[in-house]
Amino acid sequence: MTETTKELLIRPISADDCRRFPELFAAQGWTRQAALFEKYLQEQTAGLRFVRVAETAGTPCGYVTLVPLAKEGPFKGHLPEIVDFNVLEAWQGRGIGTALLDEIEQLAVEKLNAATISLGVGLHTGYGPAQRLYVKRGFAPDGSGVWYHNVPLTPYTDCRNDDDLVLYLSKSLA
């Protein structure tokens, strides 16, 4: 166990996170609007989404969200889905992503009585660490192939390797 994971706190999103996360992402050159986190907070309050934040030494360093039923992709309306998962670059490689996923998978079992959980992951190199983490944790492709703009991509169709090119995975929680 690293020093970071010893002092790691996993908790629900707070109003303060809605201000802090955009600043923290901006520091690493990413744009994340406060409105996104405000939406997550509202949806959590309404019971539409579970949001967990990892915090160490008083600083938010990552988050994950889970919706009770997937809103798109092959698991639409059938399985809970991890929809947004990020660990700030300065905190990656310290077990924070694993701790967040442990927590959200446990929530899926306890709060949603889920036996299986799903997610979609991008295919470009920016998603490489996430792809590796998901496979190590037992997530497997569902067999529907690659999806682009929320539609299964037909073989030999041209597409763009952007954030909308996704492979869907699922994992048994039993």
One Martini backbone bead per residue (centre of mass of N, CA, C, O) as a GRO file, in nm:
protein
  174
    1MET     BB    1   0.095   0.037   0.025
    2THR     BB    2   0.069   0.353  -0.027
    3GLU     BB    3   0.063   0.660   0.102
    4THR     BB    4  -0.184   0.752  -0.057
    5THR     BB    5  -0.381   0.510   0.017
    6LYS     BB    6  -0.378   0.555   0.328
    7GLU     BB    7  -0.503   0.872   0.286
    8LEU     BB    8  -0.756   0.785   0.143
    9LEU     BB    9  -1.064   0.934   0.027
   10ILE     BB   10  -1.396   0.816  -0.018
   11ARG     BB   11  -1.656   1.022  -0.167
   12PRO     BB   12  -1.891   1.222  -0.219
   13ILE     BB   13  -1.986   1.471  -0.385
   14SER     BB   14  -1.930   1.825  -0.378
   15ALA     BB   15  -1.956   2.159  -0.414
   16ASP     BB   16  -1.647   2.211  -0.408
   17ASP     BB   17  -1.575   2.027  -0.654
   18CYS     BB   18  -1.708   2.211  -0.876
   19ARG     BB   19  -1.459   2.410  -0.847
   20ARG     BB   20  -1.190   2.236  -0.829
   21PHE     BB   21  -1.177   2.054  -1.080
   22PRO     BB   22  -1.139   2.267  -1.305
   23GLU     BB   23  -0.866   2.364  -1.191
   24LEU     BB   24  -0.714   2.090  -1.196
   25PHE     BB   25  -0.749   2.038  -1.500
   26ALA     BB   26  -0.619   2.301  -1.603
   27ALA     BB   27  -0.331   2.234  -1.487
   28GLN     BB   28  -0.326   1.983  -1.719
   29GLY     BB   29  -0.491   2.099  -1.990
   30TRP     BB   30  -0.792   2.068  -1.918
   31THR     BB   31  -1.145   2.068  -1.991
   32ARG     BB   32  -1.367   2.141  -1.710
   33GLN     BB   33  -1.674   2.212  -1.619
   34ALA     BB   34  -1.868   2.298  -1.357
   35ALA     BB   35  -2.141   2.198  -1.477
   36LEU     BB   36  -2.078   1.898  -1.468
   37PHE     BB   37  -2.052   1.874  -1.154
   38GLU     BB   38  -2.329   1.994  -1.091
   39LYS     BB   39  -2.486   1.772  -1.232
   40TYR     BB   40  -2.379   1.539  -1.061
   41LEU     BB   41  -2.485   1.648  -0.792
   42GLN     BB   42  -2.784   1.654  -0.870
   43GLU     BB   43  -2.807   1.351  -0.949
   44GLN     BB   44  -2.727   1.244  -0.675
   45THR     BB   45  -2.954   1.379  -0.511
   46ALA     BB   46  -3.181   1.232  -0.708
   47GLY     BB   47  -3.068   0.926  -0.772
   48LEU     BB   48  -2.923   0.908  -1.083
   49ARG     BB   49  -2.630   0.914  -0.941
   50PHE     BB   50  -2.305   0.806  -0.875
   51VAL     BB   51  -2.050   0.979  -0.678
   52ARG     BB   52  -1.691   0.953  -0.659
   53VAL     BB   53  -1.427   1.079  -0.452
   54ALA     BB   54  -1.088   1.139  -0.446
   55GLU     BB   55  -0.888   1.202  -0.148
   56THR     BB   56  -0.580   1.383  -0.070
   57ALA     BB   57  -0.482   1.604   0.146
   58GLY     BB   58  -0.757   1.773   0.056
   59THR     BB   59  -0.739   1.660  -0.248
   60PRO     BB   60  -0.870   1.619  -0.536
   61CYS     BB   61  -0.787   1.323  -0.771
   62GLY     BB   62  -1.079   1.191  -0.833
   63TYR     BB   63  -1.339   1.014  -1.032
   64VAL     BB   64  -1.673   0.853  -1.030
   65THR     BB   65  -1.948   0.724  -1.231
   66LEU     BB   66  -2.296   0.597  -1.180
   67VAL     BB   67  -2.548   0.441  -1.356
   68PRO     BB   68  -2.817   0.232  -1.329
   69LEU     BB   69  -2.853   0.283  -1.651
   70ALA     BB   70  -2.781   0.264  -1.952
   71LYS     BB   71  -2.811   0.513  -2.229
   72GLU     BB   72  -2.611   0.341  -2.409
   73GLY     BB   73  -2.553   0.099  -2.607
   74PRO     BB   74  -2.571  -0.247  -2.546
   75PHE     BB   75  -2.674  -0.173  -2.226
   76LYS     BB   76  -2.927  -0.034  -2.266
   77GLY     BB   77  -3.141  -0.068  -1.989
   78HIS     BB   78  -2.965  -0.318  -1.828
   79LEU     BB   79  -2.701  -0.174  -1.708
   80PRO     BB   80  -2.479  -0.059  -1.526
   81GLU     BB   81  -2.275   0.255  -1.562
   82ILE     BB   82  -1.973   0.371  -1.632
   83VAL     BB   83  -1.918   0.714  -1.744
   84ASP     BB   84  -1.702   0.862  -1.544
   85PHE     BB   85  -1.331   0.847  -1.535
   86ASN     BB   86  -1.087   1.013  -1.317
   87VAL     BB   87  -0.733   1.075  -1.291
   88LEU     BB   88  -0.510   1.271  -1.216
   89GLU     BB   89  -0.200   1.266  -1.343
   90ALA     BB   90  -0.038   1.317  -1.067
   91TRP     BB   91  -0.207   1.041  -0.941
   92GLN     BB   92  -0.111   0.828  -1.107
   93GLY     BB   93  -0.005   0.506  -0.999
   94ARG     BB   94  -0.150   0.488  -0.674
   95GLY     BB   95  -0.450   0.337  -0.660
   96ILE     BB   96  -0.701   0.524  -0.713
   97GLY     BB   97  -0.862   0.385  -0.935
   98THR     BB   98  -0.905   0.123  -0.781
   99ALA     BB   99  -1.059   0.247  -0.542
  100LEU     BB  100  -1.293   0.363  -0.707
  101LEU     BB  101  -1.386   0.095  -0.837
  102ASP     BB  102  -1.441  -0.057  -0.580
  103GLU     BB  103  -1.664   0.136  -0.480
  104ILE     BB  104  -1.859   0.127  -0.731
  105GLU     BB  105  -1.903  -0.178  -0.731
  106GLN     BB  106  -2.023  -0.192  -0.447
  107LEU     BB  107  -2.263  -0.007  -0.507
  108ALA     BB  108  -2.392  -0.182  -0.726
  109VAL     BB  109  -2.457  -0.410  -0.531
  110GLU     BB  110  -2.597  -0.260  -0.285
  111LYS     BB  111  -2.797  -0.046  -0.448
  112LEU     BB  112  -2.863  -0.233  -0.734
  113ASN     BB  113  -2.820  -0.543  -0.741
  114ALA     BB  114  -2.567  -0.611  -0.909
  115ALA     BB  115  -2.396  -0.854  -1.128
  116THR     BB  116  -2.336  -0.626  -1.346
  117ILE     BB  117  -2.103  -0.421  -1.529
  118SER     BB  118  -2.045  -0.118  -1.724
  119LEU     BB  119  -1.858   0.014  -2.019
  120GLY     BB  120  -1.685   0.273  -2.198
  121VAL     BB  121  -1.399   0.283  -2.422
  122GLY     BB  122  -1.159   0.427  -2.560
  123LEU     BB  123  -0.900   0.380  -2.832
  124HIS     BB  124  -0.699   0.572  -2.774
  125THR     BB  125  -0.405   0.642  -2.601
  126GLY     BB  126  -0.548   0.808  -2.371
  127TYR     BB  127  -0.689   0.514  -2.277
  128GLY     BB  128  -0.472   0.305  -2.201
  129PRO     BB  129  -0.479   0.288  -1.887
  130ALA     BB  130  -0.777   0.207  -1.873
  131GLN     BB  131  -0.772  -0.047  -2.040
  132ARG     BB  132  -0.579  -0.201  -1.855
  133LEU     BB  133  -0.743  -0.184  -1.596
  134TYR     BB  134  -0.999  -0.330  -1.692
  135VAL     BB  135  -0.868  -0.599  -1.763
  136LYS     BB  136  -0.743  -0.656  -1.480
  137ARG     BB  137  -1.055  -0.644  -1.352
  138GLY     BB  138  -1.244  -0.820  -1.579
  139PHE     BB  139  -1.303  -0.684  -1.828
  140ALA     BB  140  -1.514  -0.736  -2.125
  141PRO     BB  141  -1.611  -0.770  -2.420
  142ASP     BB  142  -1.937  -0.801  -2.571
  143GLY     BB  143  -1.921  -0.834  -2.917
  144SER     BB  144  -2.020  -0.556  -3.079
  145GLY     BB  145  -1.785  -0.388  -3.104
  146VAL     BB  146  -1.746  -0.093  -3.248
  147TRP     BB  147  -1.829   0.242  -3.158
  148TYR     BB  148  -1.996   0.528  -3.328
  149HIS     BB  149  -2.197   0.754  -3.226
  150ASN     BB  150  -2.381   0.523  -3.092
  151VAL     BB  151  -2.286   0.309  -3.319
  152PRO     BB  152  -2.235   0.041  -3.480
  153LEU     BB  153  -1.962  -0.053  -3.661
  154THR     BB  154  -1.915  -0.130  -3.963
  155PRO     BB  155  -1.741  -0.298  -4.159
  156TYR     BB  156  -1.512  -0.086  -4.324
  157THR     BB  157  -1.563   0.175  -4.183
  158ASP     BB  158  -1.522   0.489  -4.150
  159CYS     BB  159  -1.326   0.673  -3.899
  160ARG     BB  160  -1.257   0.835  -3.590
  161ASN     BB  161  -0.996   0.865  -3.342
  162ASP     BB  162  -1.193   0.942  -3.095
  163ASP     BB  163  -1.408   0.974  -2.819
  164ASP     BB  164  -1.643   0.812  -3.004
  165LEU     BB  165  -1.457   0.563  -2.993
  166VAL     BB  166  -1.598   0.250  -2.877
  167LEU     BB  167  -1.570   0.005  -2.616
  168TYR     BB  168  -1.755  -0.246  -2.470
  169LEU     BB  169  -1.786  -0.345  -2.124
  170SER     BB  170  -1.785  -0.619  -1.883
  171LYS     BB  171  -1.873  -0.728  -1.534
  172SER     BB  172  -1.865  -0.949  -1.293
  173LEU     BB  173  -1.976  -0.929  -0.934
  174ALA     BB  174  -1.976  -1.236  -0.813
   0.00000   0.00000   0.00000
